[in-house]
Structure formats: C-alpha cells, structure tokens
Amino acid sequence: MRPQDLQFPGQQANGLTVFVPVNSRPAIVGLFLALVSIVVVCMGADQPKADEGLQIPPAVLQTLKSRINGGKVTSVNVDEDDGEKSFDFQIIAKDGTSQGITIAEDGHIVSVQVTLEQTPPLVQQKIRQQLGKSKLLGISMTTEKGAQSYEVGMKLDDKEHTITIESDGTISSREVFLDETPSSVQKTIREQVGKNELLGIDEVPEEDDIAFSVEVDVKGTTRSFTVGRDGALLESEIEFSALPAAVQNAANANRGKNEIQGAVARFDNDQASYEIELSSPDGARTLTFQPSGALTSLEIPFAEAPPVIQKAITAHLGGGTLESIEKIVEGGAASYEVEIGGAHKAEFTLEPDGSMPSRRVFPGAVPAPVQAAAKKIIGAGFILRIDQSLGETLYGVLPYTVHGRRDYHDFDFLLGPDGTYLGMDE
C-alpha cells in the first residue's frame, strides 16, 4: 500500500471503507472498542450502504494501544487480500502530526508511516538522490520476516510514483507508466492486458537487468504477470482450473490437507512450468510441476529438512535470517536451494550430504576479470545472476556460471576466475 493511500472518513479505499462514528473514537483510544458499528461499502458519493457488525480482533486493538501514546484515531479502513484482512488506522499524535499504521489480523504491524529523518542513513541518502525535483508525498516502512523496506511516494509534473527501497539503500522496485517502458515491453503488456484494466507497473531490478511486474484487473480480480526487458513473458498468474489436467491432478495429490492459494505459469525458452502456492500451518509453501505433472521442486520448512541439511544451513547462516528452503527433485535425486536474508544475504545449493557445490555471487563480490568477460560475452543481452562452483572443477579451476538472456533465450556459460571462457552451460 502506498503511504498516500491511507484514507480519512468519507473516502474509498479498495472499495471498502470503515467509518468510525465521532462518539466512538474515545472508546477506540481507551481500547474499549470491540466492534466498529458501521461499515460502509461505497456505492457512490451519495448512496452509501451500511453493513453492521465488523469486528476488530483483540490482537489488532492491543497493538494499536501500544502505538497511540495519547493520540487519537481519526479513521480505520479495512483491506482484504487473498482472504487475509488488515486494518489501516490514521492516528493524530499529541503534537498534531498524523501517522498511518497498518496492522494484520494477528496483531503484527504490516507497515507504518515514517518521516525522512526516521529512516536509516543509507535509505535517506537514496531517497534524496531519487527525489531530485520531485515532491516527497510520504514514506511507509514495511516489515517482513524481520527485514524492513521503505515505500516512498513522490510527485513530479502531476505524475505520482512509488519506489521501494531496502534497508541497505538498494531499490527493489520502482513504479513506472506504460509509456516509460521499452517498446517491446509495451507490446507484450498490451497483448496480455487486452480489454482488461491496467492497474500498475513496477520496474524490478534483477542483477544487471530489469523486469516489469504488471497488475491488471480481470473482472474484479487482480492478476499479475512479469515481462523481461526484451518483451518476453516470464511469468503469469493463472486460474487453477486453467492448468493442464496433469498439473491439477498432481497438485491435488501433493497438497495434503493444505489449501491451494494460487498458481503461476513460468516460461523459460518457450517451456512452461507451474508453481502452486499452498497455505499451511507453518506458512505458505510452493510446489513446482512440469506440464506432465512431474514434481520438480517444493518449498519446505526448516523442520522438514534432513538433519544434515539443517546442520549445514545453521553453519552458513552467519547471522542472517533464513528466508526459504527449496527442495529440487531431479532424476530421483534431491538438492536444496537455500536463501538467507538480512544483513548477511546469501543463496547457495546443498547436496543431500550437506556439502555446498555452488553459491551465488552478488554484485560487488564478482572478480573484475569475470565481470568484464561476462559483459563482453553477453553483448546486447543481460546477466541475471552469477554462481561460483565450490566443489567440481573444470580444466583445473573452480568455474563461475553466468546465467543470462540473449535474443529472447536463456544464455548460460562458464568462466574461469581470470575471465577465461570455459564453454556453455548446457
């Protein structure tokens, strides 16, 4: 949610606005409110429709109590995404300043409005750099899995943009308009949107390249797809019923008691794979299938990883936060792709015995000869990521695998530590 989207009474937010009567606000401040008495679904400025009985969970009220500090709640809006509700509160502090806060049903803070001075130095520096002549509209700090990011709203020449900046100062997404994207991207977006409503486009950095994440309204339901800089369709949300029958059957056979939340089709050199997102008691997890229904990967929690894998992950955590474990199934054998977030970001692969055959090398850590050779070989294409082998040698050296795209196709090749070309990665 953009920081400027927090609404005041009488305005609409995603079609659903919760109004707090004036005489009930002291009850909210004192946390005596267990029920918001009036919910208005905006049918138009003149004819609101009342719906009695929306409950605010006790966990939400408890978190709200800890944030009020003698201030007053002036509005509360309800947002629902994939069946999960969150509550957007607007608070006026004792000194008259306004702050918005979004709280999930379980009471955890999803986002909170902050000032520029309240952001970390690296984030402040990036915001000032990006602002230029634009007007700062607001900043919202979001916390997910212990990591903070900052959504920054800005306006220039009657155009409003939102950028998302991570706590280390890197930009993770930037809102753009259709006419600001490459012509090849515009063509694909128009083809995919068709007669539906285009909701928004985010430019997302990916290593030395960018992709474009697009949201579209399809008969009242928000769908998304991603387009590469070359115009290639990389992935698209898809209805479960539209999946190949073999994938539907395999997903139902492997989901256990978990609910199916959604499906995404991914495209790689015109070959499709399908990711099925499940809800489970320990959080969402993803299964990936080939069109034939063969299971190729699945997300697993730490507790389900074999003991030797758990031990290896713990040894390489390095003070970071475990983001995900993906079990890769190929030819009857399994490997594990691990992603660690936080200050010590890392991505690596583990074999069944816990050994690490390769790890991702992030920009800045790639040896200069490898970086120079990779850019020369990729030419007009672009680099997606670079992995370093830690076990298997090639021509007596530990090679770097460069994953890229060129001429609308994957283009992966191997380089030695001194930049020597070692061949294609088939």
TAMORA-V99003 format. One record per residue. N is the residue number from 1. RES is the residue in one letter. SS is DSSP state (helix for helix, strand for strand, loop for the rest). PHI is phi in radians with two decimals (NA if undefined). PSI is psi in whole degrees, 0 to 359 (999 if undefined). Layout:
BEGIN
n->N res->RES ss->SS phi->PHI psi->PSI
n->N res->RES ss->SS phi->PHI psi->PSI
END
This chain:
BEGIN
n->1 res->M ss->loop phi->NA psi->134
n->2 res->R ss->loop phi->-1.23 psi->150
n->3 res->P ss->helix phi->-1.06 psi->331
n->4 res->Q ss->helix phi->-1.46 psi->358
n->5 res->D ss->helix phi->-1.45 psi->348
n->6 res->L ss->loop phi->-1.17 psi->122
n->7 res->Q ss->loop phi->-1.79 psi->160
n->8 res->F ss->loop phi->-1.76 psi->162
n->9 res->P ss->loop phi->-0.91 psi->138
n->10 res->G ss->loop phi->1.68 psi->356
n->11 res->Q ss->loop phi->-1.93 psi->164
n->12 res->Q ss->loop phi->-1.84 psi->138
n->13 res->A ss->loop phi->-2.28 psi->108
n->14 res->N ss->loop phi->0.97 psi->33
n->15 res->G ss->loop phi->1.45 psi->347
n->16 res->L ss->strand phi->-2.23 psi->120
n->17 res->T ss->strand phi->-2.18 psi->132
n->18 res->V ss->strand phi->-1.76 psi->125
n->19 res->F ss->strand phi->-1.78 psi->135
n->20 res->V ss->loop phi->-1.85 psi->114
n->21 res->P ss->loop phi->-1.02 psi->149
n->22 res->V ss->helix phi->-1.00 psi->318
n->23 res->N ss->helix phi->-1.29 psi->356
n->24 res->S ss->helix phi->-1.74 psi->349
n->25 res->R ss->helix phi->-1.10 psi->318
n->26 res->P ss->helix phi->-1.03 psi->328
n->27 res->A ss->helix phi->-1.17 psi->326
n->28 res->I ss->helix phi->-1.17 psi->315
n->29 res->V ss->helix phi->-1.05 psi->321
n->30 res->G ss->loop phi->-1.48 psi->0
n->31 res->L ss->loop phi->1.08 psi->33
n->32 res->F ss->loop phi->-1.64 psi->353
n->33 res->L ss->loop phi->-1.43 psi->124
n->34 res->A ss->loop phi->-2.00 psi->355
n->35 res->L ss->strand phi->-2.61 psi->129
n->36 res->V ss->strand phi->-1.52 psi->123
n->37 res->S ss->loop phi->-1.34 psi->333
n->38 res->I ss->strand phi->-2.26 psi->127
n->39 res->V ss->strand phi->-2.04 psi->126
n->40 res->V ss->strand phi->-1.99 psi->121
n->41 res->V ss->strand phi->-1.62 psi->116
n->42 res->C ss->loop phi->-1.23 psi->110
n->43 res->M ss->loop phi->-1.70 psi->356
n->44 res->G ss->loop phi->2.65 psi->163
n->45 res->A ss->loop phi->-1.11 psi->331
n->46 res->D ss->loop phi->-1.71 psi->339
n->47 res->Q ss->loop phi->-2.27 psi->73
n->48 res->P ss->loop phi->-1.26 psi->153
n->49 res->K ss->strand phi->-2.03 psi->127
n->50 res->A ss->strand phi->-1.54 psi->144
n->51 res->D ss->strand phi->-2.43 psi->112
n->52 res->E ss->loop phi->-1.34 psi->148
n->53 res->G ss->loop phi->1.70 psi->30
n->54 res->L ss->strand phi->-1.41 psi->124
n->55 res->Q ss->strand phi->-1.62 psi->139
n->56 res->I ss->loop phi->-1.71 psi->119
n->57 res->P ss->loop phi->-1.02 psi->145
n->58 res->P ss->helix phi->-0.96 psi->324
n->59 res->A ss->helix phi->-1.11 psi->324
n->60 res->V ss->helix phi->-1.17 psi->315
n->61 res->L ss->helix phi->-1.09 psi->322
n->62 res->Q ss->helix phi->-1.12 psi->317
n->63 res->T ss->helix phi->-1.15 psi->319
n->64 res->L ss->helix phi->-1.04 psi->319
n->65 res->K ss->helix phi->-1.01 psi->321
n->66 res->S ss->helix phi->-1.26 psi->345
n->67 res->R ss->helix phi->-1.83 psi->345
n->68 res->I ss->helix phi->-1.24 psi->313
n->69 res->N ss->loop phi->0.88 psi->48
n->70 res->G ss->loop phi->1.48 psi->0
n->71 res->G ss->loop phi->-1.48 psi->191
n->72 res->K ss->strand phi->-2.26 psi->144
n->73 res->V ss->strand phi->-1.52 psi->124
n->74 res->T ss->strand phi->-1.80 psi->339
n->75 res->S ss->strand phi->-2.79 psi->157
n->76 res->V ss->strand phi->-2.48 psi->128
n->77 res->N ss->strand phi->-2.03 psi->149
n->78 res->V ss->strand phi->-1.95 psi->132
n->79 res->D ss->strand phi->-2.13 psi->142
n->80 res->E ss->strand phi->-2.27 psi->127
n->81 res->D ss->strand phi->-2.36 psi->117
n->82 res->D ss->loop phi->0.93 psi->41
n->83 res->G ss->loop phi->1.44 psi->356
n->84 res->E ss->strand phi->-1.82 psi->126
n->85 res->K ss->strand phi->-1.62 psi->148
n->86 res->S ss->strand phi->-2.38 psi->158
n->87 res->F ss->strand phi->-2.12 psi->123
n->88 res->D ss->strand phi->-1.75 psi->115
n->89 res->F ss->strand phi->-1.90 psi->140
n->90 res->Q ss->strand phi->-1.88 psi->124
n->91 res->I ss->strand phi->-2.07 psi->134
n->92 res->I ss->strand phi->-1.79 psi->117
n->93 res->A ss->loop phi->-1.32 psi->172
n->94 res->K ss->loop phi->-1.02 psi->326
n->95 res->D ss->loop phi->-1.47 psi->4
n->96 res->G ss->loop phi->1.60 psi->354
n->97 res->T ss->loop phi->-1.34 psi->152
n->98 res->S ss->strand phi->-1.86 psi->141
n->99 res->Q ss->strand phi->-2.46 psi->136
n->100 res->G ss->strand phi->-1.79 psi->146
n->101 res->I ss->strand phi->-2.50 psi->137
n->102 res->T ss->strand phi->-1.96 psi->127
n->103 res->I ss->strand phi->-2.15 psi->131
n->104 res->A ss->strand phi->-1.33 psi->166
n->105 res->E ss->loop phi->-1.01 psi->328
n->106 res->D ss->loop phi->-1.45 psi->1
n->107 res->G ss->loop phi->1.70 psi->353
n->108 res->H ss->loop phi->-1.41 psi->147
n->109 res->I ss->strand phi->-1.37 psi->121
n->110 res->V ss->strand phi->-1.42 psi->313
n->111 res->S ss->strand phi->-2.73 psi->158
n->112 res->V ss->strand phi->-2.57 psi->139
n->113 res->Q ss->strand phi->-1.26 psi->138
n->114 res->V ss->strand phi->-2.34 psi->163
n->115 res->T ss->loop phi->-1.58 psi->166
n->116 res->L ss->helix phi->-1.01 psi->319
n->117 res->E ss->helix phi->-1.19 psi->340
n->118 res->Q ss->helix phi->-1.51 psi->356
n->119 res->T ss->loop phi->-1.54 psi->156
n->120 res->P ss->loop phi->-1.06 psi->155
n->121 res->P ss->helix phi->-0.93 psi->318
n->122 res->L ss->helix phi->-1.16 psi->325
n->123 res->V ss->helix phi->-1.24 psi->317
n->124 res->Q ss->helix phi->-0.98 psi->314
n->125 res->Q ss->helix phi->-1.06 psi->316
n->126 res->K ss->helix phi->-1.19 psi->321
n->127 res->I ss->helix phi->-1.09 psi->313
n->128 res->R ss->helix phi->-1.09 psi->324
n->129 res->Q ss->helix phi->-1.16 psi->320
n->130 res->Q ss->helix phi->-1.38 psi->333
n->131 res->L ss->helix phi->-1.09 psi->310
n->132 res->G ss->loop phi->0.98 psi->240
n->133 res->K ss->loop phi->-1.66 psi->4
n->134 res->S ss->loop phi->-1.30 psi->158
n->135 res->K ss->strand phi->-1.65 psi->132
n->136 res->L ss->strand phi->-1.33 psi->121
n->137 res->L ss->strand phi->-1.59 psi->326
n->138 res->G ss->strand phi->2.91 psi->163
n->139 res->I ss->strand phi->-2.31 psi->131
n->140 res->S ss->strand phi->-2.12 psi->124
n->141 res->M ss->strand phi->-1.61 psi->126
n->142 res->T ss->strand phi->-1.98 psi->137
n->143 res->T ss->strand phi->-2.02 psi->126
n->144 res->E ss->strand phi->-2.46 psi->122
n->145 res->K ss->loop phi->0.94 psi->39
n->146 res->G ss->loop phi->1.44 psi->355
n->147 res->A ss->strand phi->-1.83 psi->138
n->148 res->Q ss->strand phi->-1.73 psi->143
n->149 res->S ss->strand phi->-2.38 psi->164
n->150 res->Y ss->strand phi->-2.27 psi->120
n->151 res->E ss->strand phi->-1.62 psi->122
n->152 res->V ss->strand phi->-2.02 psi->121
n->153 res->G ss->strand phi->-1.67 psi->135
n->154 res->M ss->strand phi->-2.51 psi->159
n->155 res->K ss->strand phi->-2.38 psi->135
n->156 res->L ss->strand phi->-2.55 psi->126
n->157 res->D ss->loop phi->0.94 psi->47
n->158 res->D ss->loop phi->1.17 psi->11
n->159 res->K ss->strand phi->-1.92 psi->128
n->160 res->E ss->strand phi->-1.78 psi->134
n->161 res->H ss->strand phi->-2.22 psi->153
n->162 res->T ss->strand phi->-2.20 psi->131
n->163 res->I ss->strand phi->-2.09 psi->150
n->164 res->T ss->strand phi->-1.97 psi->126
n->165 res->I ss->strand phi->-2.09 psi->130
n->166 res->E ss->strand phi->-1.35 psi->167
n->167 res->S ss->loop phi->-1.13 psi->341
n->168 res->D ss->loop phi->-1.58 psi->5
n->169 res->G ss->loop phi->1.62 psi->358
n->170 res->T ss->loop phi->-1.45 psi->146
n->171 res->I ss->strand phi->-1.52 psi->123
n->172 res->S ss->strand phi->-1.73 psi->341
n->173 res->S ss->strand phi->-2.85 psi->155
n->174 res->R ss->strand phi->-2.48 psi->125
n->175 res->E ss->strand phi->-1.22 psi->133
n->176 res->V ss->strand phi->-2.35 psi->166
n->177 res->F ss->loop phi->-1.75 psi->159
n->178 res->L ss->helix phi->-0.96 psi->317
n->179 res->D ss->helix phi->-1.29 psi->356
n->180 res->E ss->helix phi->-1.65 psi->357
n->181 res->T ss->loop phi->-1.67 psi->159
n->182 res->P ss->loop phi->-1.01 psi->153
n->183 res->S ss->helix phi->-1.02 psi->322
n->184 res->S ss->helix phi->-1.14 psi->326
n->185 res->V ss->helix phi->-1.25 psi->318
n->186 res->Q ss->helix phi->-1.01 psi->318
n->187 res->K ss->helix phi->-1.07 psi->313
n->188 res->T ss->helix phi->-1.15 psi->319
n->189 res->I ss->helix phi->-1.06 psi->314
n->190 res->R ss->helix phi->-1.08 psi->320
n->191 res->E ss->helix phi->-1.13 psi->320
n->192 res->Q ss->helix phi->-1.32 psi->324
n->193 res->V ss->helix phi->-1.28 psi->320
n->194 res->G ss->loop phi->1.03 psi->231
n->195 res->K ss->loop phi->-1.60 psi->4
n->196 res->N ss->loop phi->-1.40 psi->173
n->197 res->E ss->strand phi->-1.64 psi->125
n->198 res->L ss->strand phi->-1.34 psi->122
n->199 res->L ss->strand phi->-1.63 psi->322
n->200 res->G ss->strand phi->3.13 psi->160
n->201 res->I ss->strand phi->-2.31 psi->130
n->202 res->D ss->strand phi->-2.01 psi->131
n->203 res->E ss->strand phi->-1.51 psi->123
n->204 res->V ss->strand phi->-2.05 psi->117
n->205 res->P ss->strand phi->-1.15 psi->139
n->206 res->E ss->strand phi->-2.41 psi->100
n->207 res->E ss->loop phi->0.93 psi->237
n->208 res->D ss->loop phi->-1.55 psi->11
n->209 res->D ss->strand phi->-2.25 psi->180
n->210 res->I ss->strand phi->-2.34 psi->155
n->211 res->A ss->strand phi->-2.29 psi->169
n->212 res->F ss->strand phi->-2.19 psi->117
n->213 res->S ss->strand phi->-1.65 psi->124
n->214 res->V ss->strand phi->-2.09 psi->136
n->215 res->E ss->strand phi->-1.97 psi->138
n->216 res->V ss->strand phi->-2.42 psi->146
n->217 res->D ss->strand phi->-1.63 psi->117
n->218 res->V ss->strand phi->-1.99 psi->100
n->219 res->K ss->loop phi->0.90 psi->46
n->220 res->G ss->loop phi->1.54 psi->357
n->221 res->T ss->strand phi->-1.98 psi->132
n->222 res->T ss->strand phi->-1.42 psi->125
n->223 res->R ss->strand phi->-2.12 psi->154
n->224 res->S ss->strand phi->-2.29 psi->155
n->225 res->F ss->strand phi->-2.60 psi->162
n->226 res->T ss->strand phi->-2.17 psi->136
n->227 res->V ss->strand phi->-2.12 psi->135
n->228 res->G ss->strand phi->-1.31 psi->166
n->229 res->R ss->loop phi->-1.05 psi->333
n->230 res->D ss->loop phi->-1.49 psi->3
n->231 res->G ss->loop phi->1.60 psi->358
n->232 res->A ss->loop phi->-1.26 psi->136
n->233 res->L ss->strand phi->-1.34 psi->118
n->234 res->L ss->strand phi->-1.64 psi->321
n->235 res->E ss->strand phi->-2.80 psi->159
n->236 res->S ss->strand phi->-2.71 psi->135
n->237 res->E ss->strand phi->-1.13 psi->144
n->238 res->I ss->strand phi->-2.51 psi->146
n->239 res->E ss->loop phi->-1.16 psi->141
n->240 res->F ss->helix phi->-1.01 psi->322
n->241 res->S ss->helix phi->-1.18 psi->343
n->242 res->A ss->helix phi->-1.58 psi->356
n->243 res->L ss->loop phi->-1.24 psi->155
n->244 res->P ss->loop phi->-0.96 psi->144
n->245 res->A ss->helix phi->-0.96 psi->322
n->246 res->A ss->helix phi->-1.12 psi->324
n->247 res->V ss->helix phi->-1.26 psi->318
n->248 res->Q ss->helix phi->-1.03 psi->314
n->249 res->N ss->helix phi->-1.12 psi->317
n->250 res->A ss->helix phi->-1.16 psi->321
n->251 res->A ss->helix phi->-1.12 psi->316
n->252 res->N ss->helix phi->-1.13 psi->326
n->253 res->A ss->helix phi->-1.27 psi->335
n->254 res->N ss->helix phi->-1.84 psi->356
n->255 res->R ss->loop phi->-1.45 psi->346
n->256 res->G ss->loop phi->1.07 psi->229
n->257 res->K ss->loop phi->-1.65 psi->6
n->258 res->N ss->loop phi->-1.39 psi->153
n->259 res->E ss->strand phi->-1.53 psi->142
n->260 res->I ss->strand phi->-1.46 psi->120
n->261 res->Q ss->strand phi->-1.68 psi->332
n->262 res->G ss->strand phi->3.09 psi->173
n->263 res->A ss->strand phi->-2.46 psi->146
n->264 res->V ss->strand phi->-2.31 psi->131
n->265 res->A ss->strand phi->-1.65 psi->128
n->266 res->R ss->strand phi->-1.96 psi->143
n->267 res->F ss->strand phi->-2.13 psi->126
n->268 res->D ss->strand phi->-2.38 psi->109
n->269 res->N ss->loop phi->0.91 psi->46
n->270 res->D ss->loop phi->1.19 psi->7
n->271 res->Q ss->strand phi->-1.79 psi->135
n->272 res->A ss->strand phi->-1.77 psi->148
n->273 res->S ss->strand phi->-2.35 psi->163
n->274 res->Y ss->strand phi->-2.28 psi->125
n->275 res->E ss->strand phi->-1.77 psi->129
n->276 res->I ss->strand phi->-1.96 psi->122
n->277 res->E ss->strand phi->-1.64 psi->129
n->278 res->L ss->strand phi->-2.00 psi->149
n->279 res->S ss->strand phi->-1.71 psi->138
n->280 res->S ss->loop phi->-2.49 psi->163
n->281 res->P ss->loop phi->-0.98 psi->331
n->282 res->D ss->loop phi->-1.76 psi->20
n->283 res->G ss->loop phi->1.93 psi->170
n->284 res->A ss->loop phi->-1.19 psi->148
n->285 res->R ss->strand phi->-2.46 psi->161
n->286 res->T ss->strand phi->-2.18 psi->138
n->287 res->L ss->strand phi->-1.98 psi->141
n->288 res->T ss->strand phi->-2.10 psi->133
n->289 res->F ss->strand phi->-2.22 psi->150
n->290 res->Q ss->strand phi->-1.37 psi->164
n->291 res->P ss->loop phi->-0.99 psi->335
n->292 res->S ss->loop phi->-1.31 psi->349
n->293 res->G ss->loop phi->1.70 psi->358
n->294 res->A ss->loop phi->-1.22 psi->132
n->295 res->L ss->strand phi->-1.37 psi->125
n->296 res->T ss->strand phi->-1.92 psi->335
n->297 res->S ss->strand phi->-2.82 psi->157
n->298 res->L ss->strand phi->-2.66 psi->140
n->299 res->E ss->strand phi->-1.34 psi->137
n->300 res->I ss->loop phi->-2.28 psi->150
n->301 res->P ss->loop phi->-1.33 psi->162
n->302 res->F ss->helix phi->-0.96 psi->321
n->303 res->A ss->helix phi->-1.14 psi->337
n->304 res->E ss->helix phi->-1.61 psi->353
n->305 res->A ss->loop phi->-1.30 psi->146
n->306 res->P ss->loop phi->-1.00 psi->151
n->307 res->P ss->helix phi->-0.91 psi->321
n->308 res->V ss->helix phi->-1.17 psi->328
n->309 res->I ss->helix phi->-1.29 psi->319
n->310 res->Q ss->helix phi->-1.02 psi->316
n->311 res->K ss->helix phi->-1.10 psi->317
n->312 res->A ss->helix phi->-1.17 psi->319
n->313 res->I ss->helix phi->-1.10 psi->314
n->314 res->T ss->helix phi->-1.04 psi->321
n->315 res->A ss->helix phi->-1.19 psi->331
n->316 res->H ss->helix phi->-1.82 psi->6
n->317 res->L ss->loop phi->-1.12 psi->320
n->318 res->G ss->loop phi->1.00 psi->33
n->319 res->G ss->loop phi->1.49 psi->358
n->320 res->G ss->loop phi->-1.45 psi->184
n->321 res->T ss->strand phi->-2.00 psi->129
n->322 res->L ss->strand phi->-1.18 psi->119
n->323 res->E ss->strand phi->-1.61 psi->313
n->324 res->S ss->strand phi->-2.85 psi->155
n->325 res->I ss->strand phi->-2.23 psi->122
n->326 res->E ss->strand phi->-2.00 psi->120
n->327 res->K ss->strand phi->-1.52 psi->119
n->328 res->I ss->strand phi->-1.73 psi->125
n->329 res->V ss->strand phi->-1.91 psi->119
n->330 res->E ss->strand phi->-2.57 psi->122
n->331 res->G ss->loop phi->1.04 psi->32
n->332 res->G ss->loop phi->1.46 psi->352
n->333 res->A ss->strand phi->-1.85 psi->154
n->334 res->A ss->strand phi->-2.09 psi->145
n->335 res->S ss->strand phi->-2.33 psi->171
n->336 res->Y ss->strand phi->-2.30 psi->122
n->337 res->E ss->strand phi->-1.72 psi->123
n->338 res->V ss->strand phi->-2.02 psi->135
n->339 res->E ss->strand phi->-2.11 psi->127
n->340 res->I ss->strand phi->-2.05 psi->132
n->341 res->G ss->strand phi->-1.92 psi->190
n->342 res->G ss->helix phi->1.55 psi->202
n->343 res->A ss->helix phi->-1.18 psi->334
n->344 res->H ss->helix phi->-1.96 psi->65
n->345 res->K ss->loop phi->-1.12 psi->136
n->346 res->A ss->strand phi->-2.74 psi->152
n->347 res->E ss->strand phi->-2.42 psi->129
n->348 res->F ss->strand phi->-2.67 psi->166
n->349 res->T ss->strand phi->-1.95 psi->139
n->350 res->L ss->strand phi->-2.08 psi->137
n->351 res->E ss->strand phi->-1.43 psi->168
n->352 res->P ss->loop phi->-0.97 psi->333
n->353 res->D ss->loop phi->-1.53 psi->4
n->354 res->G ss->loop phi->1.58 psi->357
n->355 res->S ss->loop phi->-1.30 psi->155
n->356 res->M ss->loop phi->-1.92 psi->102
n->357 res->P ss->loop phi->-1.32 psi->335
n->358 res->S ss->strand phi->-2.77 psi->160
n->359 res->R ss->strand phi->-2.51 psi->154
n->360 res->R ss->strand phi->-1.34 psi->140
n->361 res->V ss->strand phi->-1.90 psi->119
n->362 res->F ss->loop phi->-1.46 psi->156
n->363 res->P ss->loop phi->-0.90 psi->140
n->364 res->G ss->loop phi->1.74 psi->334
n->365 res->A ss->loop phi->-1.83 psi->355
n->366 res->V ss->loop phi->-1.35 psi->128
n->367 res->P ss->loop phi->-0.96 psi->141
n->368 res->A ss->helix phi->-0.96 psi->317
n->369 res->P ss->helix phi->-1.08 psi->324
n->370 res->V ss->helix phi->-1.19 psi->316
n->371 res->Q ss->helix phi->-1.08 psi->315
n->372 res->A ss->helix phi->-1.15 psi->315
n->373 res->A ss->helix phi->-1.14 psi->321
n->374 res->A ss->helix phi->-1.08 psi->316
n->375 res->K ss->helix phi->-1.17 psi->325
n->376 res->K ss->helix phi->-1.20 psi->318
n->377 res->I ss->helix phi->-1.26 psi->320
n->378 res->I ss->helix phi->-1.21 psi->336
n->379 res->G ss->loop phi->1.01 psi->238
n->380 res->A ss->loop phi->-1.37 psi->356
n->381 res->G ss->loop phi->-1.42 psi->201
n->382 res->F ss->strand phi->-2.63 psi->153
n->383 res->I ss->strand phi->-1.56 psi->132
n->384 res->L ss->strand phi->-1.63 psi->314
n->385 res->R ss->strand phi->-2.91 psi->165
n->386 res->I ss->strand phi->-2.28 psi->129
n->387 res->D ss->strand phi->-1.98 psi->146
n->388 res->Q ss->strand phi->-1.94 psi->129
n->389 res->S ss->strand phi->-1.27 psi->138
n->390 res->L ss->loop phi->-2.02 psi->358
n->391 res->G ss->loop phi->-2.29 psi->298
n->392 res->E ss->loop phi->-1.43 psi->126
n->393 res->T ss->loop phi->-1.63 psi->160
n->394 res->L ss->strand phi->-2.40 psi->122
n->395 res->Y ss->loop phi->0.95 psi->35
n->396 res->G ss->loop phi->1.43 psi->7
n->397 res->V ss->strand phi->-2.27 psi->161
n->398 res->L ss->loop phi->-1.51 psi->110
n->399 res->P ss->loop phi->-1.41 psi->161
n->400 res->Y ss->strand phi->-1.83 psi->132
n->401 res->T ss->strand phi->-1.76 psi->120
n->402 res->V ss->strand phi->-1.72 psi->118
n->403 res->H ss->strand phi->-1.72 psi->120
n->404 res->G ss->strand phi->-2.51 psi->182
n->405 res->R ss->strand phi->-2.31 psi->136
n->406 res->R ss->strand phi->-2.58 psi->136
n->407 res->D ss->loop phi->0.95 psi->44
n->408 res->Y ss->loop phi->1.21 psi->14
n->409 res->H ss->strand phi->-2.33 psi->157
n->410 res->D ss->strand phi->-1.10 psi->142
n->411 res->F ss->strand phi->-2.46 psi->94
n->412 res->D ss->strand phi->-1.95 psi->135
n->413 res->F ss->strand phi->-2.56 psi->168
n->414 res->L ss->strand phi->-1.99 psi->139
n->415 res->L ss->strand phi->-2.27 psi->148
n->416 res->G ss->loop phi->-1.41 psi->167
n->417 res->P ss->loop phi->-1.01 psi->336
n->418 res->D ss->loop phi->-1.65 psi->9
n->419 res->G ss->loop phi->1.58 psi->1
n->420 res->T ss->loop phi->-1.13 psi->133
n->421 res->Y ss->strand phi->-1.27 psi->126
n->422 res->L ss->strand phi->-1.93 psi->356
n->423 res->G ss->strand phi->2.20 psi->174
n->424 res->M ss->strand phi->-1.44 psi->151
n->425 res->D ss->loop phi->-1.68 psi->100
n->426 res->E ss->loop phi->-1.41 psi->999
END
